[in-house]
Amino acid sequence: MSAGESSGSVVRRILLGSQLRRLRESRGITREAAGYSIRASESKISRMELGRVSFKARDVEDLLTLYGVADEAERDSLLGLAREANVAGWWHSYGDVLPGWFQTYVGLEGAASLIRIYEVQFVHGLLQTEAYAHAVVSRGMRGASPAEIDRRVALRLERQKALVSERAPTFHAVLDEAALRRPYGEREVMRAQLRHLIDMSEQPNITLQVMPFSHGGHAGESGAFTMLRFPESDLSDIIYLEQLTSALYLDKPEEVAQYEKAMAALAQESPSPEESRDLLRGLLQLT
């Protein structure tokens, strides 16, 4: 199975969940009532509608009946989505070190056609060198065995392959200067990381900007975030906010619009990609 196919299964799961949610809401049916119809809890309906769990064909059939979907073509289309959504992704082989809440993100990231990020704590995972990633993971997983750390780093490097694949997404990153000055690993690790950022910034599908300290306050004051857009027109943009033990996935238009404004402001207020590249070269000389 290719990475594109497995990532696509996550998108199909979320697409199916959003369609089931729209059907339920259009009929004025509560999550509790929907859960009762498939012998499940209200929280399971919520997880299904968010695309967080796999779908049983019987559950989807029962929900479609409850929601009054009688057209065979529409039913077959949604049941087909359910079958395709249950295909396991390549990242499931890393389940021993990959939190369940992060598995959804890895699939979405791999399926996105546009990825926009703002990062302040460290260099974003898709742009990390192996040595830098090892230092970041070691710091974040204190007490973990060397084997566990190596597995997590290997997963990060596997994710990075999408940026240089034939179907590579457009990637726009705004890194706060703090992420570049905070040391992870020895001096040469940081120097190699800065050189890698300069190289990656020259890739045609990658736009890299640095928000310098000298700018003062800016639109990223609420912290790091990721915006994902997909080629499927039926799927809305998703905002990913990572927390210490979980994550938030926002897709309401009004919430997405706020992050759109913040990202646009960050891009406008940061130095241009060319100027940011010069800033990286300056930091490299100081490191």
C-alpha positions as CSV (number, residue, x, y, z in Angstrom):
1,M,0.0,0.0,0.0
2,S,1.4,3.4,-0.9
3,A,1.6,6.3,1.5
4,G,-0.9,8.2,-0.6
5,E,-3.5,5.5,-0.3
6,S,-3.1,5.1,3.4
7,S,-3.2,8.9,4.0
8,G,-6.3,9.1,1.8
9,S,-8.1,6.6,4.1
10,V,-7.8,9.2,6.9
11,V,-9.3,11.9,4.7
12,R,-12.1,9.6,3.7
13,R,-12.8,8.8,7.4
14,I,-13.1,12.5,8.2
15,L,-15.1,13.2,5.1
16,L,-17.6,10.4,5.9
17,G,-17.8,11.7,9.5
18,S,-18.5,15.2,8.4
19,Q,-21.2,14.0,6.0
20,L,-22.8,11.9,8.7
21,R,-22.8,14.9,11.0
22,R,-24.5,17.1,8.4
23,L,-27.1,14.5,7.9
24,R,-27.8,14.2,11.6
25,E,-28.0,17.9,12.2
26,S,-30.2,18.5,9.1
27,R,-32.7,16.0,10.6
28,G,-32.5,17.5,14.1
29,I,-31.3,14.3,15.7
30,T,-29.2,14.5,18.8
31,R,-25.9,12.6,19.2
32,E,-27.5,10.7,22.1
33,A,-30.4,9.5,19.9
34,A,-28.0,8.5,17.1
35,G,-25.8,6.6,19.5
36,Y,-28.8,4.7,20.8
37,S,-29.8,3.6,17.3
38,I,-26.4,1.9,16.9
39,R,-26.1,0.6,20.4
40,A,-23.4,3.1,21.3
41,S,-22.7,6.1,23.4
42,E,-23.0,9.8,22.4
43,S,-19.2,10.1,22.7
44,K,-18.8,7.4,20.0
45,I,-21.0,9.3,17.6
46,S,-18.8,12.4,18.3
47,R,-15.7,10.4,17.6
48,M,-17.2,9.0,14.4
49,E,-18.2,12.4,13.2
50,L,-14.7,13.7,13.8
51,G,-13.2,10.8,11.9
52,R,-11.3,9.5,15.0
53,V,-12.5,5.9,14.8
54,S,-13.0,3.3,12.1
55,F,-16.5,2.6,10.8
56,K,-18.6,-0.6,10.9
57,A,-20.7,-1.0,7.9
58,R,-23.7,-2.0,10.0
59,D,-23.4,1.2,12.1
60,V,-23.2,3.4,9.0
61,E,-26.2,1.6,7.4
62,D,-28.3,2.1,10.6
63,L,-27.4,5.7,10.8
64,L,-28.3,6.3,7.2
65,T,-31.7,4.7,7.8
66,L,-32.2,6.8,10.9
67,Y,-31.3,10.0,8.9
68,G,-33.8,9.0,6.2
69,V,-31.3,8.4,3.5
70,A,-33.2,6.0,1.2
71,D,-31.5,6.7,-2.2
72,E,-29.5,3.6,-3.0
73,A,-26.8,5.5,-4.9
74,E,-26.2,7.8,-1.9
75,R,-26.1,4.9,0.5
76,D,-23.7,3.0,-1.6
77,S,-21.4,6.0,-2.0
78,L,-21.2,6.5,1.8
79,L,-20.8,2.8,2.5
80,G,-18.0,2.8,0.0
81,L,-16.3,5.6,1.9
82,A,-16.6,3.6,5.1
83,R,-14.9,0.6,3.5
84,E,-12.1,2.7,2.1
85,A,-11.7,4.6,5.4
86,N,-10.9,1.5,7.3
87,V,-7.6,0.9,5.4
88,A,-4.7,1.0,7.8
89,G,-1.9,3.6,7.1
90,W,1.8,3.0,7.0
91,W,2.2,4.8,10.4
92,H,0.3,2.1,12.2
93,S,3.5,0.1,12.3
94,Y,4.8,2.8,14.7
95,G,1.8,2.3,17.0
96,D,4.2,1.3,19.8
97,V,5.6,4.9,20.0
98,L,2.8,6.9,18.3
99,P,0.0,8.2,20.5
100,G,-3.5,7.4,19.1
101,W,-4.4,11.1,18.9
102,F,-1.3,11.8,16.8
103,Q,-2.1,9.0,14.3
104,T,-5.0,11.0,12.9
105,Y,-2.7,13.9,12.3
106,V,0.0,11.9,10.5
107,G,-2.6,10.6,8.1
108,L,-4.0,14.1,7.4
109,E,-0.6,15.6,7.0
110,G,0.3,13.0,4.4
111,A,-3.0,13.6,2.5
112,A,-2.8,17.4,2.5
113,S,-2.1,19.4,-0.6
114,L,-1.3,22.6,1.4
115,I,0.4,22.7,4.8
116,R,0.9,26.0,6.6
117,I,2.5,26.1,10.0
118,Y,3.7,28.6,12.6
119,E,6.2,27.2,15.1
120,V,7.9,28.9,18.1
121,Q,9.4,26.2,20.3
122,F,11.6,24.3,17.9
123,V,12.0,23.7,14.2
124,H,9.0,22.0,12.7
125,G,9.2,18.2,12.5
126,L,9.0,18.2,8.7
127,L,12.1,20.3,8.5
128,Q,14.3,18.7,11.2
129,T,17.6,16.9,10.5
130,E,18.0,13.4,12.0
131,A,20.4,14.6,14.7
132,Y,18.2,17.6,15.6
133,A,15.1,15.4,15.7
134,H,17.0,13.0,18.0
135,A,17.8,15.8,20.4
136,V,14.2,17.1,20.4
137,V,12.7,13.7,20.9
138,S,15.2,12.8,23.7
139,R,14.3,16.1,25.5
140,G,10.6,15.4,25.1
141,M,10.6,11.7,26.0
142,R,12.7,11.7,29.2
143,G,13.0,8.2,30.5
144,A,12.3,6.6,27.2
145,S,14.6,3.8,26.0
146,P,17.1,4.5,23.2
147,A,15.0,2.1,21.0
148,E,11.9,4.1,21.6
149,I,13.6,7.4,20.7
150,D,15.1,5.9,17.6
151,R,11.6,4.7,16.5
152,R,10.1,8.1,17.0
153,V,12.9,9.7,15.0
154,A,12.4,7.2,12.3
155,L,8.7,8.0,12.1
156,R,9.6,11.7,11.8
157,L,12.0,11.1,8.9
158,E,9.4,8.9,7.2
159,R,6.9,11.8,7.4
160,Q,9.4,14.1,5.7
161,K,9.5,12.0,2.5
162,A,6.2,13.5,1.5
163,L,7.8,16.9,1.0
164,V,10.1,15.6,-1.8
165,S,7.7,13.1,-3.4
166,E,6.1,13.4,-6.8
167,R,2.8,14.6,-5.1
168,A,4.6,16.8,-2.6
169,P,2.3,19.4,-0.9
170,T,2.9,23.1,-0.9
171,F,4.5,23.8,2.4
172,H,4.6,27.3,4.0
173,A,6.4,27.6,7.3
174,V,6.8,30.6,9.5
175,L,9.4,29.9,12.3
176,D,9.8,32.3,15.2
177,E,13.4,33.3,15.8
178,A,13.1,31.6,19.2
179,A,12.8,28.2,17.5
180,L,16.1,28.8,15.7
181,R,18.0,30.2,18.7
182,R,16.9,27.6,21.3
183,P,19.7,24.9,21.2
184,Y,18.9,21.3,20.8
185,G,21.9,19.1,20.7
186,E,25.5,20.2,20.3
187,R,26.7,23.2,18.4
188,E,27.3,21.2,15.2
189,V,23.8,19.8,15.4
190,M,22.4,23.3,15.4
191,R,24.7,24.4,12.6
192,A,23.6,21.4,10.4
193,Q,20.0,22.2,11.2
194,L,20.4,25.8,10.0
195,R,22.1,24.7,6.8
196,H,19.3,22.2,6.2
197,L,16.7,25.0,6.6
198,I,18.6,27.1,4.0
199,D,18.6,24.1,1.6
200,M,15.0,23.3,2.1
201,S,13.9,26.9,1.7
202,E,15.2,26.7,-1.9
203,Q,12.8,23.9,-2.8
204,P,10.1,25.0,-5.2
205,N,7.2,23.7,-3.1
206,I,8.5,25.2,0.2
207,T,8.2,28.8,1.5
208,L,10.1,29.5,4.6
209,Q,9.9,32.7,6.6
210,V,11.4,33.7,9.9
211,M,9.6,36.0,12.4
212,P,12.5,38.0,14.0
213,F,12.6,39.1,17.6
214,S,13.0,42.7,16.3
215,H,9.4,42.7,15.1
216,G,8.1,42.6,18.6
217,G,4.5,41.3,19.1
218,H,2.7,39.6,16.2
219,A,-0.3,37.5,15.2
220,G,1.2,34.2,16.4
221,E,0.8,35.2,20.1
222,S,-1.5,32.2,20.8
223,G,1.3,29.7,20.0
224,A,2.1,27.2,17.3
225,F,-0.5,25.9,14.9
226,T,-0.9,23.9,11.7
227,M,-3.3,24.5,8.8
228,L,-4.1,21.6,6.5
229,R,-5.9,21.9,3.1
230,F,-6.9,18.9,1.0
231,P,-7.5,18.3,-2.7
232,E,-11.0,17.0,-1.9
233,S,-13.4,19.9,-2.4
234,D,-15.9,18.4,0.1
235,L,-13.4,18.5,3.0
236,S,-12.9,21.8,4.8
237,D,-9.5,23.1,6.0
238,I,-8.4,21.7,9.4
239,I,-6.5,23.5,12.1
240,Y,-4.4,21.3,14.2
241,L,-3.4,22.4,17.7
242,E,-1.1,20.0,19.6
243,Q,-1.2,19.8,23.4
244,L,0.9,17.8,25.9
245,T,-1.3,14.7,25.9
246,S,-3.8,15.3,23.1
247,A,-4.7,17.6,20.2
248,L,-7.5,19.7,18.9
249,Y,-8.8,19.6,15.3
250,L,-10.8,22.6,14.3
251,D,-12.9,22.8,11.1
252,K,-15.7,25.2,11.8
253,P,-15.5,28.0,9.2
254,E,-15.4,30.8,11.7
255,E,-12.5,29.2,13.6
256,V,-10.6,28.4,10.4
257,A,-11.1,32.0,9.3
258,Q,-9.4,33.3,12.4
259,Y,-6.3,31.2,11.8
260,E,-6.3,32.2,8.1
261,K,-6.1,35.8,9.2
262,A,-3.3,35.0,11.7
263,M,-1.3,33.1,9.1
264,A,-1.7,35.9,6.5
265,A,-0.6,38.5,9.0
266,L,2.5,36.4,10.0
267,A,3.4,36.0,6.3
268,Q,3.0,39.7,5.6
269,E,4.8,40.9,8.7
270,S,7.8,38.4,8.5
271,P,10.7,39.2,6.2
272,S,10.4,37.7,2.7
273,P,11.6,34.2,1.9
274,E,14.8,35.7,0.4
275,E,15.4,38.0,3.4
276,S,14.6,35.1,5.8
277,R,17.2,33.0,4.1
278,D,19.7,35.8,4.7
279,L,18.6,35.8,8.3
280,L,19.3,32.1,8.5
281,R,22.8,32.6,7.1
282,G,23.4,35.3,9.7
283,L,22.4,32.9,12.5
284,L,24.6,30.2,11.0
285,Q,27.6,32.5,11.3
286,L,26.8,33.3,14.9
287,T,26.2,29.6,15.9
